[in-house]
Amino acid sequence: MSLKSSIRSILYQTEKGIQRIRFGSQPQDLPTLLGISFPKSGTHLLDQILLGFANVAPYAKRLHSFYAEYEGESGVKHAPEQAVAWLDSLRARDVASAHLFARPETVARVCSPKFVPYFIFRDPRDVVVSHVFYVTDMETRHVHHEYYQSLADFNARLNVSILGRPDAGVEFPNIAERFIPYLGWLDHPEVLSLHFEDLINNRAATLNRIIDHFLARVPLQTPRNPILDSLESSINPTRSPTFRSGKTGEWKKYFTDDHKRTFKNVAGDLLIRLGYEKNNDW
């Protein structure tokens, strides 16, 4: 462990100790709060909301860690046992975040009493638009950054974000195939599924769903309104390093008719499965 990592770990454990003292009258053996997200679907928004529980319960005030199935700079895919090892490293009262596939061994851990898990996803059409801006303009170390920069225009980049890069040398399939490993989270009631759009357009009701899911597992005696106020006040888009617009339905500004046809061919069924469309007539 590097000196920087050691210092960060000491600070984290110190802050958790302060939280334990601050909420000494409340139960301490509490499950880990885990935010699972599909990339470019509101990861930081969910992180901020879950960290809001630290104002009303002895949870950590910062993320324990973040796990992703792929290395951002190299595109190398992690082995399944790495995800399991990461989950096993988490402790009571931690708050953690991950782009995490719903593999059987992973699901078994996440759906255990050790975790209060949430899964956030977004209209895949908005995901691919966000992905273009992220890879092209925001994350210069991303494995696909130079390639996206080399493309002629936004339309060409959007096609790649929809269709993937089968010849890239690293795994980057089309948008439907990228989502498939996450679909299993929708089948487990232990994991609360959240549409990003609901947190933008119907926030109060969605935050109350998040609270209900939490209280079903954590015997917190705090009245609901202070919990709701804490989660609401924890949301600060300016503290998200990848925040761009926070809007919904932006794909309509960028999709040409060709993009629509391409998307329907590879991911029309996915939109229906996720509840964003009833058929392919959009």
C-alpha positions as CSV (number, residue, x, y, z in Angstrom):
1,M,0.0,0.0,0.0
2,S,1.4,3.4,-1.0
3,L,1.8,6.2,1.6
4,K,-1.1,8.1,0.0
5,S,-3.3,5.1,0.3
6,S,-2.2,4.5,3.9
7,I,-3.0,8.1,4.9
8,R,-6.4,7.8,3.1
9,S,-7.2,4.6,5.0
10,I,-6.2,6.1,8.4
11,L,-8.4,9.2,7.7
12,Y,-11.3,7.0,6.7
13,Q,-11.1,4.8,9.8
14,T,-10.8,7.9,12.0
15,E,-13.9,9.4,10.5
16,K,-15.8,6.2,11.0
17,G,-14.7,6.2,14.6
18,I,-16.0,9.7,15.0
19,Q,-19.3,8.7,13.5
20,R,-19.5,5.7,15.9
21,I,-19.1,8.1,18.8
22,R,-21.5,10.6,17.4
23,F,-24.2,8.0,17.0
24,G,-23.2,5.9,20.0
25,S,-26.8,5.2,21.0
26,Q,-27.6,3.6,17.6
27,P,-26.8,0.1,16.5
28,Q,-23.2,-0.1,15.1
29,D,-23.2,-3.5,13.3
30,L,-25.0,-2.0,10.2
31,P,-24.8,-3.4,6.7
32,T,-22.8,-1.8,4.0
33,L,-24.6,0.7,1.7
34,L,-23.7,-0.3,-1.8
35,G,-24.5,1.7,-4.9
36,I,-24.3,-0.3,-8.1
37,S,-24.6,1.6,-11.4
38,F,-24.4,1.1,-15.1
39,P,-21.7,3.4,-16.4
40,K,-22.9,7.0,-17.3
41,S,-26.2,6.4,-15.4
42,G,-25.9,8.6,-12.3
43,T,-23.1,7.0,-10.4
44,H,-22.1,10.1,-8.5
45,L,-25.7,11.1,-7.9
46,L,-26.4,7.8,-6.1
47,D,-23.1,8.0,-4.2
48,Q,-24.0,11.4,-2.8
49,I,-27.5,10.3,-1.8
50,L,-26.2,7.2,0.0
51,L,-23.5,9.3,1.8
52,G,-26.4,11.5,3.0
53,F,-27.3,8.7,5.5
54,A,-24.1,9.7,7.4
55,N,-26.0,12.7,8.8
56,V,-28.6,10.5,10.5
57,A,-26.8,7.2,11.2
58,P,-23.2,6.1,12.0
59,Y,-22.2,5.5,8.4
60,A,-19.0,6.7,6.8
61,K,-19.0,10.2,5.4
62,R,-17.0,9.3,2.3
63,L,-16.9,6.3,0.0
64,H,-14.8,3.4,1.2
65,S,-13.9,2.6,-2.4
66,F,-15.1,2.3,-6.0
67,Y,-14.9,-0.8,-8.1
68,A,-15.3,-1.2,-11.9
69,E,-15.3,-4.3,-14.0
70,Y,-12.9,-2.6,-16.5
71,E,-9.7,-0.6,-16.0
72,G,-10.5,2.8,-17.5
73,E,-7.1,3.5,-18.9
74,S,-6.3,0.1,-20.3
75,G,-9.8,-1.4,-20.9
76,V,-8.6,-4.6,-19.3
77,K,-11.5,-6.6,-17.8
78,H,-11.1,-7.8,-14.2
79,A,-11.5,-11.4,-13.3
80,P,-14.7,-12.4,-11.5
81,E,-12.8,-13.2,-8.3
82,Q,-11.6,-9.6,-8.0
83,A,-15.2,-8.4,-7.7
84,V,-15.8,-11.0,-5.0
85,A,-12.6,-10.0,-3.1
86,W,-13.6,-6.4,-3.2
87,L,-17.1,-7.1,-1.8
88,D,-15.6,-9.3,0.9
89,S,-13.3,-6.3,1.9
90,L,-16.2,-4.1,2.8
91,R,-17.2,-3.7,6.4
92,A,-20.1,-2.6,8.6
93,R,-21.1,1.0,8.1
94,D,-19.1,1.4,4.9
95,V,-20.6,3.2,1.9
96,A,-19.3,1.9,-1.5
97,S,-19.9,2.3,-5.2
98,A,-19.4,0.0,-8.2
99,H,-20.0,-0.8,-11.8
100,L,-20.7,-4.4,-10.9
101,F,-21.9,-7.3,-13.0
102,A,-24.7,-9.5,-11.7
103,R,-22.7,-12.8,-11.7
104,P,-24.1,-15.6,-9.5
105,E,-21.3,-15.4,-6.9
106,T,-21.6,-11.6,-6.8
107,V,-25.3,-11.7,-6.5
108,A,-25.1,-14.2,-3.6
109,R,-23.0,-11.7,-1.6
110,V,-24.8,-8.5,-2.5
111,C,-28.2,-10.0,-1.6
112,S,-27.0,-11.2,1.8
113,P,-27.7,-9.4,5.1
114,K,-24.3,-7.7,4.8
115,F,-25.5,-5.2,2.2
116,V,-28.2,-2.7,1.5
117,P,-27.8,-2.5,-2.2
118,Y,-29.2,-0.2,-4.9
119,F,-28.9,-0.3,-8.7
120,I,-29.2,2.8,-10.8
121,F,-29.6,2.8,-14.6
122,R,-30.6,5.3,-17.3
123,D,-32.1,5.4,-20.7
124,P,-29.4,3.7,-22.8
125,R,-29.9,6.3,-25.5
126,D,-28.8,9.0,-23.1
127,V,-26.0,6.7,-21.9
128,V,-24.4,6.6,-25.3
129,V,-24.7,10.3,-25.8
130,S,-23.1,10.9,-22.4
131,H,-20.4,8.3,-23.2
132,V,-19.4,10.3,-26.3
133,F,-18.9,13.5,-24.3
134,Y,-17.1,11.6,-21.5
135,V,-14.6,9.7,-23.7
136,T,-14.0,12.6,-26.1
137,D,-13.8,15.6,-23.9
138,M,-13.7,14.7,-20.2
139,E,-11.5,11.7,-19.6
140,T,-8.3,12.1,-21.6
141,R,-6.8,8.9,-20.1
142,H,-9.6,6.7,-21.2
143,V,-8.6,3.7,-23.4
144,H,-10.8,4.9,-26.3
145,H,-10.0,8.7,-26.0
146,E,-7.5,9.0,-28.8
147,Y,-9.7,6.9,-31.1
148,Y,-12.8,9.1,-30.5
149,Q,-10.7,12.2,-31.0
150,S,-9.6,10.8,-34.4
151,L,-13.2,10.4,-35.7
152,A,-14.6,13.0,-38.0
153,D,-17.5,14.3,-35.9
154,F,-20.0,13.7,-33.1
155,N,-22.2,11.5,-35.3
156,A,-19.4,9.1,-36.0
157,R,-18.5,8.9,-32.3
158,L,-22.1,8.3,-31.4
159,N,-22.2,5.3,-33.8
160,V,-19.2,3.8,-32.0
161,S,-20.8,4.3,-28.6
162,I,-23.9,2.5,-29.9
163,L,-22.1,-0.3,-31.9
164,G,-19.0,-0.7,-29.8
165,R,-15.5,-1.5,-31.2
166,P,-15.2,-5.2,-32.1
167,D,-11.7,-4.6,-33.5
168,A,-10.4,-2.5,-30.6
169,G,-8.2,-5.2,-29.0
170,V,-10.1,-4.7,-25.7
171,E,-13.6,-5.6,-24.9
172,F,-16.1,-2.9,-26.0
173,P,-19.3,-4.5,-27.4
174,N,-22.5,-2.7,-28.4
175,I,-24.7,-0.9,-25.9
176,A,-27.1,-3.8,-25.4
177,E,-24.3,-6.3,-24.9
178,R,-22.7,-3.9,-22.4
179,F,-25.9,-3.8,-20.4
180,I,-26.6,-7.6,-20.4
181,P,-24.3,-8.4,-17.5
182,Y,-26.2,-5.9,-15.3
183,L,-29.7,-7.1,-16.1
184,G,-29.7,-9.7,-13.3
185,W,-29.9,-7.0,-10.7
186,L,-33.4,-6.3,-11.8
187,D,-34.5,-9.8,-10.7
188,H,-33.6,-9.5,-7.0
189,P,-35.9,-7.6,-4.7
190,E,-33.0,-7.3,-2.2
191,V,-31.6,-4.8,-4.7
192,L,-33.6,-1.6,-5.2
193,S,-33.6,-0.7,-8.9
194,L,-33.7,3.0,-9.6
195,H,-34.3,4.9,-12.9
196,F,-31.9,7.9,-13.1
197,E,-34.8,9.8,-14.6
198,D,-36.9,9.4,-11.5
199,L,-34.3,11.0,-9.4
200,I,-34.4,14.0,-11.7
201,N,-38.1,14.3,-12.5
202,N,-39.7,12.7,-9.4
203,R,-37.1,13.1,-6.8
204,A,-39.1,13.2,-3.5
205,A,-41.0,10.0,-4.2
206,T,-37.8,8.3,-5.4
207,L,-35.8,9.4,-2.3
208,N,-38.6,8.0,-0.2
209,R,-38.3,4.6,-2.0
210,I,-34.6,4.7,-1.1
211,I,-35.4,5.4,2.5
212,D,-38.0,2.6,2.6
213,H,-35.4,0.2,1.3
214,F,-32.9,1.3,3.9
215,L,-35.3,1.2,6.9
216,A,-36.4,-2.3,5.9
217,R,-32.9,-3.4,6.8
218,V,-31.6,-0.8,9.3
219,P,-33.6,-0.2,12.5
220,L,-33.1,3.5,12.6
221,Q,-35.3,5.4,15.0
222,T,-34.9,8.8,13.3
223,P,-38.1,10.4,12.0
224,R,-38.5,10.2,8.2
225,N,-38.4,14.0,7.5
226,P,-34.9,14.5,8.8
227,I,-33.7,11.5,6.8
228,L,-35.4,12.9,3.6
229,D,-33.9,16.3,4.2
230,S,-30.4,14.8,4.7
231,L,-30.6,12.9,1.4
232,E,-31.9,15.8,-0.5
233,S,-29.3,18.2,0.9
234,S,-26.5,15.8,0.0
235,I,-27.1,16.2,-3.7
236,N,-24.6,18.6,-5.3
237,P,-24.0,18.1,-9.0
238,T,-21.1,20.5,-8.9
239,R,-19.1,18.0,-6.8
240,S,-19.4,15.4,-9.5
241,P,-16.2,15.2,-11.6
242,T,-18.1,13.9,-14.7
243,F,-21.4,15.8,-14.3
244,R,-22.4,17.4,-17.6
245,S,-26.1,18.3,-17.8
246,G,-28.2,16.0,-15.5
247,K,-31.0,16.2,-18.0
248,T,-33.2,13.5,-19.3
249,G,-34.2,12.7,-22.9
250,E,-31.2,14.6,-24.3
251,W,-30.7,11.9,-26.9
252,K,-33.5,13.4,-29.0
253,K,-31.2,16.4,-29.7
254,Y,-28.4,14.2,-31.0
255,F,-29.9,11.1,-32.7
256,T,-30.3,11.3,-36.4
257,D,-32.7,8.9,-38.2
258,D,-29.7,6.7,-38.9
259,H,-28.7,6.6,-35.3
260,K,-32.3,5.6,-34.4
261,R,-32.3,2.7,-36.9
262,T,-28.9,1.6,-35.7
263,F,-29.9,1.7,-32.0
264,K,-33.2,-0.2,-32.7
265,N,-31.3,-2.9,-34.5
266,V,-28.9,-3.6,-31.6
267,A,-30.8,-2.4,-28.5
268,G,-34.5,-1.9,-29.3
269,D,-35.5,-4.9,-27.1
270,L,-33.4,-3.5,-24.2
271,L,-35.3,-0.2,-24.2
272,I,-38.6,-2.2,-23.8
273,R,-37.1,-4.5,-21.1
274,L,-36.0,-1.4,-19.1
275,G,-39.4,0.3,-19.5
276,Y,-38.3,3.2,-21.7
277,E,-40.4,2.2,-24.7
278,K,-43.4,-0.1,-25.3
279,N,-42.3,-1.0,-28.9
280,N,-39.8,0.1,-31.6
281,D,-42.1,2.9,-32.9
282,W,-40.1,5.8,-31.5
